[in-house]
Amino acid sequence: MTMRDREQLEKMMVELGCTGERITNSGILDRIVQVEYQTVTLCGVKMMHCGIALKTENPDRPFLVVGDPSICIDESNWREQIGKKISFENTFDKIWELEAYRFITAPKAPPRELPVRDGFKLFDAKPIQREAYQLTKQDVAYMQFERDEASDSNRAGIIVGCTPISFAYHCKPEEIKAGDYVVFINENDTYHCSKEVFNERNIT
């Protein structure tokens, strides 16, 4: 199929209301960074190859695609302009197939789940960075516990370096273990997080 055939097909899809994802000429053309032609003679047969370089994440290392060459059965018909057109479209066809394979095999986002509670909505959480300190056996051994009546929360205290750190906890004191984390969001939001929960929520 030629590029013109694909353009006509794209126009037809638009007219018929096709709204799904698809590969387009323009989508491939936007990714081309270089096109180069080379004419060679093999076994007495003259042919032209077209190499198309596509952009990648590394600008110094594009991905090169070379399709079938343009060949004349009668060399008297050889015209460079025709050779370039045919060899370019042959390589473009190959890119189209590669793009189709890339699209079909690319990981797809899982379907969005519906809320399980009436009246609730699902929201995507914003990614954030957290400061966190991992508790040692010594921290746990010398940890001080107190009840903060002002905030109505249980708090524990440790010394990190030379700085006293106070954090909230929502478990039994004996459930705070070495390997757990103290997470700092701000001065008013510092809390204990078990190692298991922390590893589920964060990239460590």
N, C-alpha and C positions, 0 to 999 in steps of 0.2 A: 504494500500500500504506500502510495506517495504522500508527501507532506500535504499536497493540495487535496488529496482524497481525505486525509485526516481532518483538514480544516472544514471540508464540506460535511463530514460526519459530525464534527463538533457543533457546527451550525444547526444541523438537524436535531441533535440532542437538546440543544437550547430551545429550539422551537417546540419540541415535544415535551418540554418541562422536566428533563432529566436533571436532578439536583444532587445526585450522589457524587462521591469523590471519583476522580478519574485522572488519567494521564493526558497531558495536552502537549502540543507542539511548543507552545510558549513556555511551559514549565521546564521542558528540556533545554530549549534555547537559552533560557536565563542562566542555566548552569554551565554553559559552554565558555571556556576561557581561552581556547586556542583551537584552530583548525589548520591542518597541514596536509598537503598532498605530495605524493611521491610516485613517479613513473619508473617502472622497472621492466626489464625484459628477462623472462625465465623460459628456458627451452625454446627460444626463438619467438615467444609470444609476448607482445607488449601489453602492459596493464597498468592501471593507476589505482593506488591505494589512497584512502582518506583516513587520517587519524584525527579523532576529536578528543580533546582533553576537557574533562569535567572538573569543576571546583570541588574540593574536599575541605575538611576542617583545617588541613595543613596547606596554606597557599603555595608552599614550595613543592608540594607533591600532589599534583592533580592526578585523576584517574583517567588513563588512556584507553580508548575503545577504537578498534580497527575492524571494519566490516569487510565484506567480500569486495574484491577489486572490480573496476570497470574494464571489460575486455571487448575488443572488436574482433569479429570473425574475419573481417577484411580490413587490413590496416589502412587501406585507402580511405576508409570512413573515419579514421581517427581524427577527432577534434578535442582539444583540451577542455573546452567549455562543456562539452557533452560528458567527457570523462569525469570532470569534477562533480557535475550534477548527479550522475549515476552513483559514483563511489561515495559521495556524501550521503545520499539517501540510503544506500546499503548500510553504512555505518549508523545512520540515524535509526534505522529499523532495529539494529542490534541493541542500541541504547534503549529503545522503547521496550523491548523484551526484558532487559535487565531492570528497568524501572518498574515494570509490571510485577516481576518477581520480588523486587524490594518492597513494593507496596503490600503484596499478599502475605509476605513472611514477616513484616514488621510487627512487633508486639502491639496489640490493640489495648486501649484502656478498658478495664472491666466495666460492665454495665453499672450505671449508678443505682445504688440500692435505694429503696424507699424507706422513709421513717417507719419505725415499728409502733410509735406512739401517736395516737390521734392528736392533731393540732400542732405536732412538732414538724420542723423542717430540717433538712440536712444542709450543713454549711461546711465548706472547705476551710480548714484551719490555715492560717498564715504560717509559713516557715519562720522559725526564730532560732537564734543562737542563745545558748545558756552557759553561764559560768557554773562549774560544778567542782566539788572537792570530794575525793573518794576517802571514806573513813578507814583508818587503820585500826589494828587491834589496840594500840595504845590510846587512840581517841576514845574507843568504846570503853576501855577500862577506867578512864578518868573522867568520863562524861558526867556533867552535872544536869539534873533535871529540876524543873520548876513549873509552877502553874502561873500563867499570866492572866490575871483576872480582868485586866483592862481589855484585852483582845479575846478573852474567853478561849484560850488555846493552851495546849501543853507545849512547853519549849525545853530544848536541851542546849547545853553550852559546851563548846570545846575551844581549844587554843590552836590556831593555825599560824605557824611561824611565831610571831609575838602578838598576834591580833586575836582578841576574844570574838568568837562567832556564836551567835544565838540563832536557833532555827526551830521552826514548828515541826511537830510530828503528830501523826494521827494513828498510832498503833501503841501496843504495849511497849514500855521502855526496853524490855528484854528482847523485843523483836528487832531492835536496831542493831545491825551486825557490821562487822568489818567487811569492807567491799561495797557497802551501800554508799549512797551519795548525798551530799548536802548541796542543794541546787539554789543558786543565787539569781533571782530575777531583778529585785531592787532591794533597797534597805528595809522595806516593809513586807517583802515577800521572799523569804528564805526558808526552805523546807527540806525535810528528809524525804528521800526517795529510795526504795529498795533497788538493789542491783538489777533484779529481773525486770522491773518496770522501767528503769532508766534505759536499759539496753533495748527495750522494745520501742521507746520513744526517740532515741537518739542514735546518731552514727558515732560509734566509738572507735 
